[in-house]
Amino acid sequence: MHNKLLRLSIIVIAIINIGMFQAQNKKTTQQEKSSQYKKKPLIYGPKSAAKIKELFFLNSQFKLPATISAINSIAGYTSSESIEGAGNIYTWDFTNGFQISAISESGGTVGGNDNIVLVSFNYGNTNSLELGNSISIHKSTLASIQKLYPGKLIKYKSSKIPTYKMENQSKYITFYFNEKNILTSLSISKYDLEI
């Protein structure tokens, strides 16, 4: 029961997170007030890009750091928000429009030792951005991802937008595409986000 509740919370938060990112330039005062911690966007550059690849990608595999402090090695998070009964949401916003979001386990207190259950990558710019493993947001297509991971992608049954998942070394990778089958977002999670 606890795992189902946690999975449901993660799914809802992931969906909300994607919607929030797409509307990040239109945040309301109410949303800003709900954030416990907020600072200016981080500078994105070669060191940030290299650290992101090192933390999350290895050859054709995906990694999920154990705690928030690992992602803070890139630079400290720009915002955090507690989710009642379901952990915390952390966000790393970069000046070029790239965003990393992480959700921690339930019961965690805001801080670097919070255990991660999900990380998502979004990019609000129209240019492409390489993440790692030959995967680029706004450039990789469904066909190119299927070629990288032949026979491993499973289509979400209930999603209105093209969404695919795969299991990779006890982690669940979710690929979100637009209507033209171009990758718009990616998440790495400890749990299958589709119930």
Disulfide bonds with the S-S distance in Angstrom:
none
